[in-house]
Amino acid sequence: MPTTQISAHIPDELKVSLDRQARAMGVTRAQLVQEALRHHLQALVELAPEAIIPKRIVLTRESAERVRDLVERPPEPTDEMRRLFDDR
């Protein structure tokens, strides 16, 4: 199977983790990266877009104010929320 080499800059702590995991699994870094990328791309195809939580969320000024207001003054819990968190 033909291959293509790619390059990426990653934080030092991620490289340390990658090296540690590759050694523990007995595979090369390239094999581990290929498998991780394959799994990630498969998840993007198979999961609903709303199931993918972005690493960073960009808010408009209005939505940021709404989030701040909800954090500072949360609404009263609904009956459904009370039932959900009732551990009896």
C-alpha positions as CSV (number, residue, x, y, z in Angstrom):
1,M,0.0,0.0,0.0
2,P,1.5,3.4,-0.9
3,T,2.2,5.7,2.0
4,T,2.7,9.5,2.4
5,Q,4.7,11.1,5.2
6,I,3.1,13.9,7.1
7,S,4.6,16.2,9.8
8,A,3.0,17.8,12.8
9,H,4.3,20.0,15.6
10,I,3.1,18.7,19.0
11,P,3.7,19.7,22.5
12,D,6.7,18.0,24.3
13,E,4.4,16.4,26.9
14,L,2.3,14.8,24.1
15,K,5.4,13.3,22.5
16,V,6.4,11.9,25.9
17,S,3.0,10.4,26.3
18,L,3.1,9.0,22.7
19,D,6.5,7.4,23.3
20,R,5.4,5.9,26.5
21,Q,2.2,4.4,25.0
22,A,4.0,3.1,21.9
23,R,6.6,1.3,24.1
24,A,3.8,-0.1,26.3
25,M,1.9,-1.4,23.3
26,G,5.1,-2.7,21.5
27,V,4.4,-0.6,18.4
28,T,6.2,2.2,16.6
29,R,5.1,5.8,17.0
30,A,4.0,5.8,13.4
31,Q,1.8,2.7,14.0
32,L,0.2,4.3,17.0
33,V,-0.4,7.6,15.2
34,Q,-1.9,5.8,12.2
35,E,-4.3,3.8,14.4
36,A,-5.3,6.9,16.5
37,L,-6.0,8.9,13.3
38,R,-7.9,6.0,11.8
39,H,-10.1,5.8,14.9
40,H,-10.6,9.5,15.1
41,L,-11.7,9.8,11.5
42,Q,-14.0,6.8,11.8
43,A,-15.6,8.4,14.8
44,L,-16.2,11.7,12.9
45,V,-18.0,9.7,10.2
46,E,-20.0,7.4,12.5
47,L,-21.0,9.8,15.3
48,A,-23.6,12.5,15.0
49,P,-22.0,15.9,14.8
50,E,-23.5,17.0,18.1
51,A,-21.8,14.1,19.8
52,I,-18.4,15.5,19.0
53,I,-17.4,18.1,21.6
54,P,-15.0,20.7,20.2
55,K,-11.9,21.4,22.2
56,R,-12.6,25.1,22.0
57,I,-16.0,26.9,21.7
58,V,-16.2,30.4,20.3
59,L,-19.1,32.5,21.7
60,T,-20.7,35.6,20.4
61,R,-20.8,38.5,22.9
62,E,-24.5,37.8,23.4
63,S,-24.1,34.1,24.0
64,A,-21.2,34.7,26.4
65,E,-23.3,37.1,28.4
66,R,-26.1,34.5,28.5
67,V,-23.7,31.8,29.8
68,R,-22.3,34.2,32.4
69,D,-25.9,35.0,33.5
70,L,-26.8,31.3,33.8
71,V,-23.7,30.6,35.8
72,E,-24.2,33.5,38.1
73,R,-28.0,33.0,38.4
74,P,-28.9,29.4,37.5
75,P,-32.6,28.7,37.0
76,E,-34.5,26.5,39.4
77,P,-34.3,22.8,38.6
78,T,-37.2,21.4,36.7
79,D,-39.1,18.3,38.0
80,E,-37.3,16.2,35.3
81,M,-33.9,17.4,36.7
82,R,-34.9,16.6,40.2
83,R,-36.0,13.1,39.2
84,L,-32.8,12.6,37.2
85,F,-30.6,13.5,40.2
86,D,-32.7,11.8,42.9
87,D,-30.6,8.9,44.1
88,R,-33.2,7.3,46.3
